[in-house]
């Protein structure tokens, strides 16, 4: 067994196959193939080998014999624990010797994507913006006002003229270039003016309108609008107002606070509690922002060739999630994507980028975990299982048996994040983003440039398996080629 590095994330393992080794594989292949063969004068599967070879020739056994050889060689590869631990994805088999057959020595290979060797970027002392957990007076007032609005009453205004914070009931019909668009109309819609629920400019232009009035509102959809076919386009909404209500907020008094069934009994205490709530939420959100910043900096700085098999696996996982959602709603996948404002091409482009980033994250973080020797203790694993005991009918030991891999990965990830945050360098103001390393081209797999028609059935079957294509039993070479097109 000889290992050649095809690229930083792909290896080819070469094997010499001796003539007598291939003879044994041919014997195994005969037993398998002959079981389904009926030759006149013999019961099915009972024709002697000499009769079989006379009728079909030894070449009829080559593909199945190669299956035997490749299966043996894969076992040899995985017996090498150092190599096996680096492998990601499926093997791609290939015959290296053009002239091979019974009575000849020849060479075969198995190619794999592997976890690449690379130099870790700086991951300790990564600069991040110093978090600010303090709640501003404006944030506290907004939180208090949300409570007041929840207890507000409404009255039909005597003068039916819309002002900021009023609640208007109206019909609207939207059009782009004179053509109405899906989801752009409604009747008796109620909206608090100034809430910012509609696109910029819509609500502002309604201020001053009266009940019974109809008006065209000229607006432009934001460039990042979720419905891609409307993003950045000018539109006209014909609006007819039916009714205007005023919102009446309760007075913020100690009596009002006492009526809320909360621990606080005074306005001052209520505001202090809201301030504490905001700051608690900020501690979580600011840590999340810090973690994202650290990880993005590390990934942007990492010069690594990501195994294409990992990218493909992640892409298929993401796509499968969306396909399953479409099936839940019993709608075609392309229709489901259109509801998201994306074409199949746009979805594929965005998903490939997300898959690449996810795969790069796994490669880089795995190497950091290895470098730092991060792993949970037995006590930590058991403590994690105890967290799941509440409401579970299983014992702690049963939970450990069923979930130990999940617990292990979860604890390792948490330890990794804690280590990165603890070693980050907090600085005042904005942090200049790290210079991004250009995403290396996907490692080229040999089959991309080879004529598939030159491959054996065994090689084509392995390639189909790698691509997630199921090959029916007994499929001929032409059938498999059609599946791979």
C-alpha positions as a printed Julia matrix, in Angstrom:
485×3 Matrix{Float64}:
   0.0     0.0     0.0
   1.47    3.32   -1.13
  -0.07    6.71   -0.28
   0.21    9.66   -2.68
  -0.96   13.18   -1.86
  -3.17   14.34   -4.75
  -3.77   17.67   -2.99
  -3.75   19.01    0.57
  -7.16   17.44    1.16
  -7.08   14.37   -1.07
  -4.95   11.23   -1.19
  -4.62    8.31   -3.55
  -3.78    4.91   -2.07
  -2.08    2.56   -4.56
  -2.15   -1.24   -4.31
  -0.31   -3.94   -6.24
  -2.61   -6.83   -7.14
  -0.81  -10.1    -7.84
  -2.12  -12.56  -10.42
  -2.9   -15.22   -7.8
  -4.8   -12.65   -5.71
  -6.97  -11.82   -8.71
  -7.51  -15.56   -9.35
  -8.99  -15.88   -5.85
 -11.21  -12.87   -6.49
 -12.38  -14.5    -9.73
 -13.3   -17.65   -7.78
 -15.43  -15.53   -5.38
 -16.96  -13.69   -8.29
 -17.92  -16.97   -9.99
 -19.78  -18.19   -6.89
 -21.76  -14.95   -6.79
 -22.5   -14.63  -10.52
 -23.2   -18.32  -11.11
 -25.92  -18.3    -8.44
 -28.16  -16.35  -10.84
 -27.15  -18.13  -14.04
 -29.07  -20.92  -15.75
 -27.2   -22.96  -18.37
 -28.98  -25.63  -20.35
 -28.51  -29.03  -18.79
 -27.84  -27.69  -15.28
 -30.02  -26.39  -12.48
 -29.83  -22.66  -11.8
 -26.54  -21.86  -10.05
 -25.14  -25.4   -10.45
 -23.2   -25.15  -13.7
 -19.52  -26.09  -13.26
 -17.03  -23.26  -13.58
 -15.5   -24.78  -16.72
 -18.92  -24.77  -18.44
 -19.61  -21.21  -17.34
 -16.23  -19.99  -18.64
 -16.68  -21.8   -21.93
 -20.06  -20.11  -22.45
 -19.37  -16.6   -21.13
 -15.6   -16.26  -20.86
 -13.57  -15.25  -17.81
 -14.06  -11.58  -18.71
 -17.68  -11.9   -17.58
 -16.34  -12.21  -14.01
 -13.96   -9.23  -14.1
 -16.31   -6.57  -12.73
 -17.44   -8.67   -9.78
 -13.85   -9.78   -9.13
 -12.79   -6.14   -9.03
 -15.57   -5.52   -6.5
 -13.93   -8.2    -4.34
 -10.48   -6.62   -4.77
 -11.67   -3.08   -3.98
 -13.6    -4.24   -0.9
 -10.44   -5.96    0.36
  -8.35   -2.87   -0.29
 -10.83   -0.6     1.5
 -10.51   -2.85    4.54
  -6.72   -2.52    4.34
  -7.05    1.27    4.23
  -9.28    1.38    7.31
  -6.94   -0.99    9.13
  -4.43    1.88    9.04
  -5.92    3.87   11.93
  -3.86    7.01   11.29
  -5.11    7.2     7.71
  -8.64    6.06    8.53
  -9.08    8.83   11.11
  -8.34   11.45    8.45
 -10.74   10.12    5.8
 -13.93   12.0     4.97
 -16.4    10.91    2.32
 -16.5     7.86    0.08
 -13.68    6.12   -1.77
 -13.24    6.5    -5.51
 -11.79    3.29   -7.01
  -9.68    3.23  -10.15
  -7.64    0.72  -12.16
  -4.17    2.17  -12.65
  -2.94   -0.46  -15.13
  -4.45   -0.23  -18.6
  -3.76   -3.85  -19.53
  -5.07   -6.07  -16.75
  -6.66   -9.48  -16.59
  -6.29  -13.05  -15.47
  -2.71  -14.17  -15.09
  -1.32  -10.64  -14.84
  -0.12   -8.44  -12.02
  -1.73   -5.01  -12.04
  -2.29   -1.94   -9.9
  -5.46   -0.34   -8.48
  -6.06    2.75   -6.4
  -8.56    4.22   -3.96
  -8.82    7.99   -3.67
 -10.23    9.73   -0.59
 -10.82   13.22    0.66
  -8.97   13.67    3.96
  -8.74   16.22    6.73
  -5.99   18.54    5.5
  -2.75   19.42    7.2
  -2.4    23.18    7.61
  -1.02   25.81    9.93
  -3.59   27.16   12.36
  -4.11   30.92   12.26
  -3.91   32.96   15.45
  -6.85   31.91   17.6
  -5.78   33.3    20.97
  -5.67   37.04   21.48
  -8.17   37.65   18.67
  -9.35   41.26   18.91
 -13.05   41.82   19.54
 -15.06   44.94   20.33
 -15.52   45.38   24.06
 -19.15   44.52   24.82
 -21.49   47.1    26.32
 -24.13   45.6    28.57
 -25.57   48.89   29.85
 -29.22   49.62   29.09
 -29.84   53.16   27.86
 -32.68   55.34   29.14
 -34.28   55.11   25.68
 -34.21   51.31   25.8
 -35.79   51.28   29.24
 -38.49   53.74   28.14
 -39.22   51.63   25.06
 -39.59   48.49   27.21
 -41.92   50.3    29.6
 -43.95   51.67   26.68
 -44.37   48.14   25.32
 -46.08   47.22   28.58
 -48.26   50.33   28.44
 -49.26   49.56   24.83
 -50.27   46.03   25.85
 -52.76   47.6    28.26
 -53.86   50.42   25.97
 -57.44   51.1    24.9
 -58.61   52.49   21.57
 -61.37   54.94   20.68
 -62.7    55.96   17.3
 -61.37   59.47   16.69
 -63.93   62.21   16.37
 -61.87   63.83   13.64
 -61.02   60.94   11.36
 -57.55   62.19   10.43
 -54.5    59.91   10.77
 -51.69   60.98   13.11
 -48.6    59.11   14.32
 -49.5    56.21   16.65
 -53.11   56.13   15.45
 -54.58   52.81   14.3
 -55.93   52.96   10.77
 -58.22   50.47    9.04
 -57.76   50.58    5.27
 -57.66   48.72    1.95
 -54.58   48.7    -0.24
 -53.6    47.41   -3.67
 -49.95   47.42   -4.74
 -48.62   47.45   -8.28
 -45.25   47.6   -10.04
 -45.21   49.15  -13.51
 -49.0    49.12  -13.42
 -49.23   45.38  -12.69
 -50.57   44.11   -9.37
 -48.28   41.61   -7.6
 -48.98   38.62   -5.39
 -49.39   39.47   -1.69
 -49.64   43.2    -2.43
 -53.26   43.77   -1.5
 -55.59   43.47    1.48
 -58.94   44.71    2.75
 -59.78   46.14    6.2
 -56.14   45.94    7.24
 -55.37   47.47   10.65
 -52.01   49.13   11.23
 -50.55   51.39   13.88
 -49.04   54.26   11.96
 -45.4    54.75   12.87
 -44.85   51.13   13.92
 -42.55   50.55   10.94
 -44.29   47.35    9.87
 -44.57   48.45    6.24
 -41.76   49.39    3.84
 -40.14   52.82    4.3
 -42.31   55.75    3.23
 -45.64   53.88    3.32
 -46.77   54.87    6.8
 -45.37   58.42    6.61
 -47.49   59.14    3.54
 -50.64   57.98    5.34
 -50.29   60.67    8.01
 -52.97   63.33    7.38
 -55.26   61.04    5.36
 -58.94   61.04    6.35
 -61.53   58.27    6.56
 -63.08   57.78    3.13
 -60.03   59.2     1.34
 -58.18   57.3    -1.41
 -54.55   58.09   -2.2
 -51.67   56.65   -4.23
 -48.54   56.07   -2.14
 -45.28   56.0    -4.11
 -42.64   53.82   -2.44
 -39.53   51.82   -3.31
 -38.87   48.33   -2.0
 -35.54   48.0    -0.16
 -32.67   46.37   -2.07
 -32.56   43.58    0.55
 -36.33   42.95    0.45
 -37.13   39.28    1.03
 -39.16   38.9    -2.17
 -36.35   39.09   -4.72
 -38.56   39.99   -7.69
 -39.65   43.18   -5.87
 -36.31   44.17   -4.29
 -35.24   47.68   -5.3
 -38.32   48.3    -7.45
 -40.61   51.35   -7.36
 -44.23   50.57   -6.5
 -47.56   52.35   -6.14
 -50.05   51.42   -3.42
 -53.62   52.64   -3.83
 -54.87   53.13   -0.26
 -58.45   53.74    0.89
 -58.93   54.64    4.58
 -62.06   53.4     6.34
 -61.57   54.25   10.02
 -59.09   55.91   12.35
 -58.72   55.05   16.05
 -56.63   56.75   18.72
 -54.56   54.69   21.1
 -54.95   55.6    24.78
 -52.03   54.56   26.95
 -52.6    54.13   30.7
 -50.74   56.5    33.0
 -47.52   55.05   34.42
 -48.26   55.17   38.15
 -47.53   53.04   41.18
 -51.19   51.91   41.04
 -50.74   50.75   37.44
 -47.56   48.82   38.33
 -49.34   47.16   41.26
 -52.11   46.0    38.89
 -49.64   44.13   36.7
 -49.21   41.21   39.11
 -45.41   41.62   39.18
 -43.0    41.73   42.11
 -42.42   45.47   41.74
 -44.89   47.85   43.33
 -43.51   51.23   42.31
 -42.65   52.9    39.02
 -39.01   53.25   40.07
 -38.71   49.56   40.9
 -40.53   48.61   37.69
 -38.1    50.62   35.57
 -35.15   49.14   37.46
 -36.45   45.62   36.75
 -36.85   46.43   33.05
 -33.3    47.8    33.0
 -32.01   44.54   34.57
 -33.97   42.46   32.01
 -32.46   44.4    29.11
 -28.95   44.04   30.49
 -29.39   40.29   31.02
 -30.49   39.92   27.39
 -27.54   42.02   26.28
 -25.12   39.75   28.09
 -26.37   36.86   25.96
 -26.62   38.77   22.69
 -23.25   40.5    23.16
 -21.55   37.18   23.88
 -23.12   35.73   20.74
 -21.82   38.7    18.73
 -18.38   38.27   20.3
 -18.31   34.55   19.45
 -19.37   35.24   15.86
 -16.67   37.89   15.54
 -13.95   35.61   16.92
 -14.94   32.66   14.73
 -15.25   34.79   11.59
 -11.82   36.3    12.24
 -10.26   32.86   12.67
 -11.96   31.42    9.6
 -11.1    34.45    7.45
  -7.45   34.09    8.49
  -7.25   30.33    7.93
  -5.43   29.22    4.79
  -6.82   25.73    4.34
  -8.08   23.54    1.52
 -11.49   22.26    2.59
 -12.3    18.66    1.57
 -14.94   18.78   -1.15
 -16.67   15.74    0.36
 -17.4    17.75    3.52
 -18.78   20.65    1.5
 -20.95   18.3    -0.58
 -22.26   16.51    2.52
 -23.21   19.78    4.19
 -24.8    21.09    0.98
 -26.92   17.94    0.71
 -27.94   18.2     4.37
 -29.08   21.81    4.01
 -30.91   21.12    0.74
 -32.58   18.05    2.23
 -33.89   20.15    5.14
 -35.59   22.56    2.76
 -36.88   19.74    0.54
 -38.45   18.09    3.6
 -40.13   21.38    4.52
 -41.58   21.6     1.01
 -42.89   18.03    1.35
 -44.53   18.92    4.67
 -46.51   21.62    2.87
 -47.08   19.29   -0.1
 -45.71   21.78   -2.61
 -43.0    21.42   -5.28
 -39.51   22.38   -4.15
 -39.15   25.13   -6.76
 -42.47   26.65   -5.64
 -41.29   26.53   -2.03
 -38.11   28.37   -3.04
 -40.16   31.02   -4.84
 -42.01   31.71   -1.58
 -38.58   32.38   -0.08
 -37.89   34.82   -2.91
 -35.22   32.62   -4.5
 -34.75   30.76   -7.76
 -33.18   27.26   -7.73
 -29.97   28.82   -9.07
 -29.9    31.47   -6.31
 -30.64   28.85   -3.66
 -27.83   26.63   -4.91
 -25.35   29.52   -4.98
 -26.19   30.69   -1.45
 -26.3    27.15   -0.07
 -22.93   26.23   -1.59
 -21.35   29.23    0.15
 -23.01   28.32    3.44
 -21.92   24.68    3.06
 -18.34   25.74    2.36
 -18.26   27.98    5.45
 -19.78   25.23    7.63
 -17.23   22.72    6.36
 -14.34   25.15    6.89
 -15.6    25.78   10.43
 -15.52   22.03   11.15
 -12.02   21.63    9.71
 -10.47   24.6    11.54
 -12.25   24.12   14.87
 -11.43   20.39   14.89
  -7.75   21.27   14.6
  -8.0    23.8    17.45
  -9.76   21.19   19.6
  -6.95   18.74   18.81
  -4.23   21.34   19.53
  -5.8    22.32   22.85
  -6.63   18.71   23.78
 -10.2    19.75   24.62
 -12.41   16.95   25.92
 -15.01   16.57   28.68
 -14.42   14.59   31.84
 -16.58   11.64   32.85
 -18.11   13.77   35.62
 -19.05   16.48   33.11
 -20.71   13.92   30.82
 -22.69   12.49   33.73
 -23.68   15.98   34.89
 -24.95   16.7    31.38
 -27.04   13.51   31.45
 -28.5    14.56   34.81
 -29.81   17.74   33.15
 -32.0    15.54   30.94
 -33.32   13.41   33.77
 -36.19   15.78   34.55
 -39.22   14.64   32.6
 -37.43   11.59   31.22
 -38.47    8.0    31.89
 -34.89    6.84   31.33
 -32.21    6.41   33.96
 -28.99    8.4    33.85
 -27.1     5.34   32.55
 -29.66    4.86   29.78
 -29.41    8.52   28.8
 -25.63    8.19   28.71
 -25.82    5.13   26.46
 -28.21    6.81   24.02
 -26.74   10.32   23.98
 -23.08   10.11   24.94
 -21.88   11.21   21.48
 -24.21   14.23   21.52
 -23.22   15.13   25.07
 -19.55   14.79   24.17
 -19.79   17.05   21.11
 -21.9    19.6    22.95
 -19.49   19.84   25.86
 -16.44   20.0    23.59
 -18.02   22.83   21.6
 -18.92   24.76   24.77
 -15.38   24.33   26.11
 -13.97   25.48   22.77
 -16.12   28.63   22.76
 -15.32   29.39   26.4
 -11.6    29.05   25.64
 -11.78   31.35   22.6
 -13.77   34.01   24.48
 -11.53   33.83   27.56
  -8.44   34.34   25.38
  -9.92   37.09   23.18
  -8.55   40.63   23.44
 -11.33   43.13   24.1
 -10.71   46.55   22.57
 -12.64   49.81   22.52
 -14.45   50.76   19.32
 -14.8    48.82   16.1
 -12.39   46.04   15.18
 -10.9    45.96   11.7
 -11.9    42.7    10.0
  -9.12   40.2     9.29
  -7.96   39.97    5.7
  -9.86   37.1     4.12
  -7.95   34.22    2.62
  -9.29   33.46   -0.83
 -11.39   30.33   -0.8
  -9.26   27.66   -2.48
 -10.72   25.92   -5.45
 -12.43   22.65   -4.64
 -10.07   19.74   -4.88
 -10.4    18.19   -8.31
 -11.52   14.62   -8.23
 -10.13   12.44  -10.96
 -13.51   11.44  -12.33
 -14.27   15.03  -13.36
 -11.8    14.87  -16.22
 -12.05   11.18  -17.08
 -14.34    9.55  -19.6
 -16.81    7.61  -17.46
 -17.32    5.11  -20.27
 -13.76    3.87  -19.68
 -14.51    2.91  -16.1
 -15.46   -0.55  -14.99
 -18.83   -1.41  -13.48
 -17.18   -1.63  -10.05
 -15.72    1.86  -10.43
 -19.04    3.27  -11.65
 -20.92    1.68   -8.75
 -18.51    3.25   -6.27
 -18.84    6.63   -7.98
 -22.63    6.38   -7.88
 -22.5     5.55   -4.16
 -20.29    8.57   -3.55
 -22.86   10.79   -5.26
 -25.73    9.24   -3.29
 -27.19    7.51   -6.37
 -28.77    4.11   -5.75
 -27.84    1.54   -8.37
 -30.44   -1.25   -8.83
 -29.24   -4.81   -8.4
 -28.12   -6.29  -11.69
 -27.74   -2.91  -13.39
 -25.57   -3.03  -16.48
 -22.8    -0.57  -17.3
 -25.02    1.43  -19.69
 -27.71    1.7   -16.99
 -25.22    3.07  -14.44
 -23.82    5.56  -16.98
 -27.35    6.86  -17.54
 -27.83    7.28  -13.79
 -24.6     9.26  -13.53
 -25.44   11.67  -16.36
